């Protein structure tokens, strides 16, 4: 079997997921092709386990450029003769669907929807409708996305298994430092809700000893968030992009995921594996990952509720202990990379068989 993976611009979880699938397929004797922007191969090294071909799928509408990218993608998909195409993200999925619609070579198309829509996103809705009506199978990372795609007319909708990379938990780091550590990790972008977190942090400054807020990540809002922290009088430490996330989690007294919308965040899975108390927003795939016991779940965009949950963890050792145990219990039940590759190959086989049967 030959599988073609299509990916747009990615700096995080989607790229890692495609790399994992391509490597897993290669290990099982399946030939993989990855079509996407050249920078993604520099970041994720798809070419270590698959044939990488550059297609500049932009992350925002550029009509002339997009038509050229679709035409190039159509030629490449035909020339490789892939048995199944698996696109990741709505833009990549819609572009692939259009490319296949005008191609004589029409293998089954699988699209994984990795993230929820931006509120009021008309372009997102158009892409959603294209994918729903043209894809043979739509895999979704959360139940709310499954419902959206069914409502949009998708014929076959299934859960997507998106595991975190293998995570080796580190023994809890109890240092001589007396200030508790509140940790957040993610791209410094609107979706991740760090502006809400900073407003929450302004409400727990009365705690003694004062919590130390550490935000790890980079992104377009870095300068704006630093200015917001300064204006609120919040001594937040912006730690930048980090390669030592297990160590950061081991040192944290509470991990906070304040996202305004989410898919199936890998960092939340890592926090579960680390056994750190978790405060997260009740959005997207978060509740399905944590259940009701392994995190304190709060509404998105509510700094008072977020601050109250963090305060509860930091001031109640028994609650923190229960959350730690529940997180580790939950982590043991999460699917691993082998399960994700098996599920993907099973879906490819199902679609290929259906096509052969007519």
N, C-alpha and C positions, 0 to 999 in steps of 0.2 A: 504494500500500500504506500502511496505517496500523499502527503498532506501539505497543503499550502496554508501558512499562517499569515494573516494580514494585520498590521498594527500601525496606528498613527503615532503622533508625538507622545512620548511617555517618559516620565522621570521617576516612576515609582512602581506601585503594585502591579499595574497591567503589564509592564515590561518584564518584571520578574516572573509573572505567571506564564507569559509566552515562552520565556527562556526555559522554565521548568518543564513545560509541555514538550517543547522541541527536544530537550535533552532526554526526557523520559521516552519519547517516541523513538529516538535514535537508539537508546539502550535496548529497545524491544524490536529492533530491525526495521523500523518504519522510516522511510526517507522523508525528511522535512525540508520545506522551503519557507523562508521568512521574507515577506515583502513589507518594507517600511522605510521611514526616513533614515538616512545614513547616520545621524547622531545617535539613534537608538542602538545601532550595532556597536558604536564606540562605547556606549554606556553599559550595554548588557552582553555583548559578545555572543550574539546569536550564532555567528559563524563558527563557534567552537563545536556546535552539534548539528547545524543545519546549513543549507546553502542560503546565504543572505543576498538579496537583490534589492538595491535601493529604489524606492518609489517615494517621492516627496509628498506624503499625505499631510497637508497643513492642518494646524489645530484650529483654524478659523476660516470662514468662507473667503475664497479668492476665486471668483468664477472661472476666469480663463485658465489660471493655474490648475484649478480642480479638474476641469475638463481634460487637460493634458495628462494629469495624473491618472484619471480613470482610463483614458485610452492606453496609456503605458501599462497599467495594471491588466487590462483586458488582453493585451498582446502577451504579457508574461505568463498569465494564468493559462492561456491556451498553449504556449510553448512548453511549459513544464508538464502538462498532462496530469495534473494532480487529481487524485480520486475523490478527495474531499477538500473543501476550503473552509478554514476556521478563522473568521475575522473577530477582532477584539475591540470593543467600543463602538458606539453608534455611528460615528463618522466613518471609520474604517469599514463597518458593516454595510452602511448605505452605499459607499463608493464601490465596494465589491459587488453588491447586488446589482448596481447599475452596469458595471463592467460585464458581469455574467449575462445580463439580460440581452446584450447585443453581441454575444459571442456564440459561435457554433459549439464550443466546448462548454457544457453546462453540468459540472459536477455538483453534488449536494453542497449547500451553503449552511454552515453553522455560524451563529453570531453570539458571542458572549457580551452581555450588557453589564458593565462593571460599575456603573455609578448612576446615581439618581439625577434627575434633571435639575437644572437651575430654574428657580421659580420664574414662571412667565416666559420661558424660553421657547419662542415660536420656531426657531430653527431646529431646536432639539425635537420638537413635535413632528416636524417634517421628516427628519432622519428616522425617528421612531416608527412612523407609518411606513416608510420605505422598507425598513428592516422587517417589520411585522408581516408585511404582505409579500416579501420576496424570499425571506430566509426559510429554509426547510426545517430548521430547528433554532430556537432561541434559548440560550442558557442565561439565567439571571442570578445575581449574587445575593438577592434578598427577596423576600416574599412580596414586598410592595412593588418591586420591579416586575415580578412575574404577573401580578395583577394588571399592571399598566400594559404589558405587552399582549396579554390575552384580550384586554379591552380594545387594543389597537388592531386586533385581528390576526395575531400570530397563530399559526396552525399547530405548532408543537412547542410547548414551553416546559422547560425542566430546570431544576436547581443547578447552579454552577458550583463546583467544588474548587475553592480558591484557598489552598492552605498556605500558611506562612512557611518560609524556608525552615529547614531543620534548626531548632533552637536549643542550645545547650545552656540550661539555666545555671546561673552562678549563685553560690551561697550568699544569703543576704549579708550585705555589707553594713554592719553596725559600727559606725565610726565614732570617734570622740566628739564629733560636732554635735551640738545640742539642738540646732535648728532642724526641724523636720523638712524633708525635701518633697515638694509637689512637682511632679514631672509631667510634661506634655511633649509629644513628639509628632512631627508632621510637617507637611509643606505649609509655608507661611502664605496661605491664600484664604480667600473668603470662606470657602467650604469648611475649613477646619475650625472656625469659630474662636480663634485666639483673641479677637477683640472682646468677646464675651468673657473669656477666661480672665483677661486683665481687669475687667470691671468687677468680676467676682473676687479677684485677689485684693482689690481695694477694700472689700468688706470683711476680710479676715485678718486685717493688720493688728487688731487688738489681741490676737492670740499671743501667749507667752510660753515658750520662746517663739519668735516670729518665724513662720514658714519661709523657706527659700524656694521661690518659683523658678524652675529651669525649663526653658522651651528650646528643644533641639529641632533644627530643620532650617531650610532656606526657602526663599520664595519672593514673589513680587511685593508683598506687604511688609517686608522686614523693616524698612525705614519708618513706615507709618505706625507699625506696632511699637517700635522703640519710642517714637514720639508720644504715643498714647500712654505707654507705661510711665514715661517721665511726667506727663501732665497729671496723671492720677497719683503720682507719688509711690508707685509700685516698683520695688527693686527687683525687677525680673532679670534673669540671666539668659540672654539669647546665646545659646551654645553653638549655633551653626549646624552644618551637616556633620553627623557623627557616624563613625564606624563601630563604636563601642556601645551599641544600644543595650546588650545584655548587662553590661556593667552599670549603665545608667539606671536600668530597671531594678537591679539588685540594690542600688543605693537609695531608691525612692521609698518614701513612706506612703505615698498615694500616687497613682497614675491617673491623669485626667484626659479624657477624649471629649472635647466640647463641640464636636462637629455640628454644623447646621444641617447637613445631609451627608449620607454615607452609603457605601456599598457593603463590602465585606472586608473591613480594614485589617491588613496584616499586622499592624502594630498592636491592635487589640488582642489578636491571637497570641502575639509574643508576650504581652502583659499577663495573659492567663497562664502561659507556660512558666513565666517568672514567679507566679504566685504573689503578685503585688496587689494590694487593695485597689479597686478600680472604681472611678466615678466617670460615667459616660452619659451621653445624651441618648434618648430613646428615639433613634432615627434609623432608617434603612435596616441593614443587617446586624446592627449592634445587639438588639435584644436576643436574636437567635443565637448569636455567639456566646453571650454571657449567661443567658437565662435570667431568672429573677433573683438568683442567690449569689451569683459570682460578681455582681457589680451593683452599685447604687445608680439607678437610671433616672435621669431628670429630663424635663422638656428642653428642647433646643432653644437657644436665644434668651435664656432666663438666668441672668447672673446671680440673682438672689438665691434661687434654688440650687444652682451650681455651688455657690459659696457655702450654703448650708450643708450640702452633702460632703464637701471637703472637710468642713469644720467637724462634722459628725465622726468622720474617720480618724481625724487627728486627735480628737479629744476622748475617744472611746476605744481603748485597747481591745476590749472583748469583740466589738464590731469589726475592728481591723483584723483580728485573728480569724473570725468567721469568714470574712471576705478572702483572706489569703488561702484558707483551706478550700473554700468553694471554687476559687480560681484554678487551683491545681487539679481538683476533681474534674472540673469542666475541660481543662486542657487535655486530660487523658482521653476524653471522648471525641476530640476533634479529629477529622480525617487528615491523613498525611499526604505527602506528594505521590506516593505509589498509588494511593486510592484515587487521587485526582487524575493521574495518567490513565489508570484503568477505566475510569468513568468516561473520559474523553474518547478513548479507543472504542469503548462499547457503543458510544453514540455514533462515531464514524461508521462502525460496522453495521449498525442498525440502518443508517441512511443509505449506505452503499447497497445493502441487501434490498431495501425498498426500491431503489432505483433499478436494480437488476430485475426485480420482479415486475417492473412496469407500473 
